[in-house]
Amino acid sequence: MATLTIRNPDPQVKQALRDRAARHGVSMAEEARRVLQGSVDNPPLSFPAKNDEPDSLFSRMRRRVEKNGGGFNLEVPPRTDIAGECTKFWWLEEPETPDISE
């Protein structure tokens, strides 16, 4: 069996691993083995390259669009209204006030 030594782990990561091991009732070494095995069995979809843009929602959407040909085919509706005109809706009209001057 091989030995793996991890030097200078982040203290927060080490404490989180210790807490996680305690919750599962195993040693830190066993928990580390389980975490490593799980990450190998279920790798993330992709890792961004070091010089790539950060893996934000925008960058993931952009990669997906570029993979599918770089764009969308959207139908543009025809323009029917003349600029400056708008339709008045009945719920936006002011109610008529009754004439009480009689």
MARZA-975347 format. One line per field, with one value per residue (C-alpha): residue number from 1; residue in three letters; x, y, z. Coordinates in Angstrom, 2 decimals, padded with zeros to 5 digits. Layout:
<recs>
seq: NUM  ... $
type: ALA  ... $
px: X  ... $
py: Y  ... $
pz: Z  ... $
</recs>
This chain:
<recs>
seq: 1  2  3  4  5  6  7  8  9  10  11  12  13  14  15  16  17  18  19  20  21  22  23  24  25  26  27  28  29  30  31  32  33  34  35  36  37  38  39  40  41  42  43  44  45  46  47  48  49  50  51  52  53  54  55  56  57  58  59  60  61  62  63  64  65  66  67  68  69  70  71  72  73  74  75  76  77  78  79  80  81  82  83  84  85  86  87  88  89  90  91  92  93  94  95  96  97  98  99  100  101  102 $
type: MET  ALA  THR  LEU  THR  ILE  ARG  ASN  PRO  ASP  PRO  GLN  VAL  LYS  GLN  ALA  LEU  ARG  ASP  ARG  ALA  ALA  ARG  HIS  GLY  VAL  SER  MET  ALA  GLU  GLU  ALA  ARG  ARG  VAL  LEU  GLN  GLY  SER  VAL  ASP  ASN  PRO  PRO  LEU  SER  PHE  PRO  ALA  LYS  ASN  ASP  GLU  PRO  ASP  SER  LEU  PHE  SER  ARG  MET  ARG  ARG  ARG  VAL  GLU  LYS  ASN  GLY  GLY  GLY  PHE  ASN  LEU  GLU  VAL  PRO  PRO  ARG  THR  ASP  ILE  ALA  GLY  GLU  CYS  THR  LYS  PHE  TRP  TRP  LEU  GLU  GLU  PRO  GLU  THR  PRO  ASP  ILE  SER  GLU $
px: 000.00  001.31  001.76  000.67  001.91  000.19  002.34  001.06  -002.69  -004.83  -005.84  -009.52  -009.43  -007.71  -010.31  -013.16  -011.70  -011.35  -015.00  -016.22  -014.28  -015.78  -019.31  -018.70  -016.96  -013.69  -010.11  -008.92  -006.84  -009.87  -012.00  -009.25  -009.18  -012.97  -012.89  -010.12  -011.89  -015.15  -013.42  -011.80  -015.04  -017.14  -014.88  -016.32  -017.48  -014.42  -011.69  -011.03  -007.53  -005.24  -005.32  -009.03  -011.69  -013.10  -015.72  -018.73  -022.28  -021.55  -018.39  -020.17  -023.05  -020.58  -018.70  -021.99  -023.09  -019.71  -019.83  -023.21  -022.06  -021.71  -025.20  -028.92  -031.51  -034.23  -037.22  -037.52  -041.14  -042.15  -042.42  -045.97  -046.20  -045.01  -042.26  -043.66  -047.17  -048.35  -051.59  -053.54  -054.80  -058.08  -056.48  -054.12  -056.83  -057.95  -061.51  -064.08  -065.10  -068.82  -069.91  -071.33  -071.75  -075.54 $
py: 000.00  003.44  006.34  009.86  012.83  016.18  018.98  022.32  021.83  024.89  024.92  025.41  022.44  020.30  021.23  020.58  017.16  016.43  017.45  015.41  012.35  012.69  012.89  009.70  007.96  007.30  008.53  011.58  009.30  007.15  010.24  011.66  008.35  008.49  012.10  011.36  008.23  010.17  012.94  010.42  008.46  011.62  014.27  017.72  018.45  020.56  022.49  025.98  026.50  028.70  031.48  030.97  033.29  032.37  029.63  031.91  031.38  033.69  031.80  028.42  029.74  031.24  027.94  026.10  028.61  028.48  024.67  024.79  026.95  030.30  031.67  031.31  031.33  033.61  034.73  038.51  039.64  042.25  045.86  047.09  050.20  053.58  054.96  057.16  055.70  053.29  051.53  052.74  050.05  050.33  049.76  052.69  055.19  057.58  056.95  059.52  061.76  062.51  066.12  067.19  070.88  070.63 $
pz: 000.00  -000.95  001.44  000.58  002.59  002.31  003.66  004.96  004.56  005.11  008.82  007.93  005.54  008.16  010.79  008.36  007.58  011.29  011.91  008.96  010.13  013.62  012.17  010.19  013.10  011.24  011.42  009.50  007.26  006.43  005.75  003.49  001.58  001.14  -000.05  -002.55  -003.80  -004.23  -006.16  -008.51  -009.01  -009.62  -011.16  -011.85  -015.40  -016.16  -014.48  -015.83  -017.16  -015.09  -017.70  -018.39  -017.05  -013.63  -013.54  -013.10  -014.33  -017.26  -018.28  -018.08  -020.23  -022.69  -023.08  -023.67  -026.32  -028.06  -028.04  -029.80  -032.69  -030.99  -030.98  -030.80  -033.56  -032.31  -034.33  -034.28  -034.24  -036.82  -035.68  -035.96  -033.79  -034.91  -032.69  -029.95  -030.04  -027.42  -026.74  -023.73  -021.50  -019.70  -016.30  -016.83  -017.70  -014.99  -013.80  -014.76  -011.91  -011.61  -012.01  -008.62  -009.41  -009.85 $
</recs>
